[in-house]
Amino acid sequence: MALPSEIIELATEIIDVLRSRGETVSTAESLTAGAVSSAIVSISGASDVFVGGITAYRDEIKISHLGVDAGVLEQQSAISEKVAIEMARGAMKSFSTTWAIATTGVAGPNPLDGHPVGVVWVAIEGPVCQTIELALSGERESVRNAATASAIATFARILRHRS
C-alpha cells in the first residue's frame, strides 16, 4: 500500500510526540492486517516508540493472543466496539506499551456476522481511551485503506490534544 502524504505526515507526528514523551505504542489488527503497524514503521525512528503488533484475523487468535473474551465474541461478534477495546487492551498488556491501536470490521466483499461491508471499529487505549465506528464504502482494499488512515489520524489527533 502506497501511503498518502497525509498519513506519512501523521505517522511522523505520532513518532515525534511519543518519543518526546517517552511513550510507546502497539497494535492489534484484524481487517487492516498489519497496515496500521506498517504505516507507523514506514517512518525512520519508529523503533524508538513502536514495540510490536498482532494481526488477529481469526477469533481464536483474538482470544488466545489478545485475551478477548470468547463470550463477547459469541454475543457481539468480532465486529463490535467491545471487541476492539479488548483487542487494544490485549496489545497493551502483551507488549507493555503506553498506547495501543486496534481495528476490527468488515472489509468485504461480503457481509459478516450480520454486519455490512464497511463497518469498522477502531479503539485507541492508553492514558486517553477512544473508540470510533466507521461506515465506509467501496471495494475491499479501499475499506482497508480508509480504516488504516482513520486509525492513524485518530491516534494523531488524540496525541495532539493531550497535554
N, C-alpha and C positions, 0 to 999 in steps of 0.2 A: 504494500500500500504506500503510495507516494503521499507524504504528509503535506497538507496545505500549509502555507507560510504562517497562517494564524495559529495553527496547532503547534508548530515549531516554536513560535514566539511564546506561547503559553507554557509549553513544556520547559523552555529555558527559564521562564519566570518561576515556575514551580521549583526547579532545581536550585535556583539562586536563593529563593526565600527559605526553603528547607535548610540549605547549607548555612545560611546566616543565622538560623535559629537552632541549629544543631539537632534538627528533627529528621525522621526517616519515613519512608512510605513503602508499602507493599500492595499487591493487587490480588484479587480473586475474580477470575473472569469466566463467564460461560459463553454467551453469544459472541463476545468480542474476541474470544480465543487467543488472548495474549496481545492484542493490538494496543491496549492501553499501556501495558508494560513496554511494548515496542516503541510507542510514541515517547515515553519518558526516557528510555535508554538510548534513543537516537541522538540525544544531546550529550556532547562531551562533558564529562564530570558527573554524569548520572550516578556512577558508582559511589559517590560521596553520600548519597541520600537514598537510592533505590536498593532495597535489600533483596527482594525476590517476589515471585508471583506464582500463583497456582491457576492453571486452566482446568476448571472443573466442569467439563461438558456434561457428564453423566451425574445423575442424582447420587449414586453410590459414592462417587468421589467427593461430592459436596458434603456427604455425611462423614466419610472416613478421614478426609484430609482437612476439612474446614469446620467440622463439628456442627454442621447444620442438623437440626432436629428432624428426624425421619417423620415424626408425626406432623410437623409443619409442612413438609414436602407433600405428604399424603393429603392433608386437608386443603392446602392452599395452592399446591403445585410449585414448581421451581420459578414460575413467573409471578413473583409476589414481592411486595415491599419487605415483608418479614424475612424471606429467604435472602434477599440482597443484603439486609442488615446482618444476618447471621454469617453470611459469606465474608463480609468485610471484617466482622469481629474475629472470625476464624483466622483470617490472614494476619490481622494484628497480633493475635496470640501466637500463631505459628512462627512468625518472623520477628516478633518482639519489636514492632515498629510503633512510631508515634501515630501514624495515619495508615488507613487502608482505603482503597477504592474497589468497589465490587460492581459487576454488571451481570444482569440476567435478563432474558427476554426471548422474543421470537423473531428470528431473522428471516424465516421463510425457507422455502417458498410456500409452505402450508401452515395453517394454524396449528397450535399445540396446546393440549390440555384446556381447550375451550377459549384460548386467547388468540386474537387475530394477529397476523403478521404485523410487526412494527411496534408491539407493546414491549417496552423496555423499562426496567428498574435499575437505577444507579444509586448506590449507597456510598457515602463518604463517612467514615468513622474516625474519630480521634478526639482531640480537645473540643472540636465542634462536630456535631453529627447532623447529617442532612441526607434526605432521600429525594429523588425526583423520579417521576413517572413520565415517560416519553410515549408519544403516539406518532410513530414515524411511518413514512410511506416510501414505496419504491421497491426495487429488487433487493435481493438478499445482501449483496455487497454494499449497497448504498445505506441500508438499515444498519449494518455493522459499522460502517464508516461514521455515520451520524451519531451512533451510540458512543463510539470512541471519542469523537470530538466533543460531545456533550459532557462526558465524564471528565475529560481533561479541562474543559472550560469551567465546569462547576467547581472542581478542586482548586483551580487557579483563583476563581472568584472568592472562595472561602478563605484561602490563604491571604489574599489581598485585603480582605475586610476584617481579618482577625488581628487584633492589636497585640 
